[in-house]
Amino acid sequence: TIICSPDKDMRTIPSNHLILKRGGEHVLTYLTEEEAWRNFFVQLLAGDQSDNVTGIKNPQKAHHKKPPNFSPDVARKTLANKSKDEMEELVQNLYEKQYKDQWKLQYQKNYKLLWILRDFPSQEGF
């Protein structure tokens, strides 16, 4: 199976991907399970207006009155060299810091808005 789509949401699925780029250049690549999870957690941090995912405000910009969300690039750097479990723990901790008592509800909502084509993994403790 090869997923052929310009939609970044599809890059959360481990598979062969034909990534369509503007200007006619296309790249055939395989996204591993870890890369797919990283792409998923990047979206949970950065948010996605088109999918109604609010994301997380970047703590590095906390001195601004209205801190912007993590950018996808900053989110990728934040999650670099981490396992799936480490990424999930980091993202959950950031949701808890931002959303306080409502963090689980907000995390689950955004998780479900982003999850594509697979059964929901077990979320013990929720």
Secondary structure, DSSP 8 states (H G I E B T S, - for coil): -EEE-S-GGGGGS-EEEEEE-TTS-EEEEEE-HHHHHHHHHHHHHH-BGGGTB---B-GGGTTSSS--B--HHHHHHHHTT--HHHHHHHHHHHHHHHHGGGHHHHHHHHHHHH--SS-----TT-
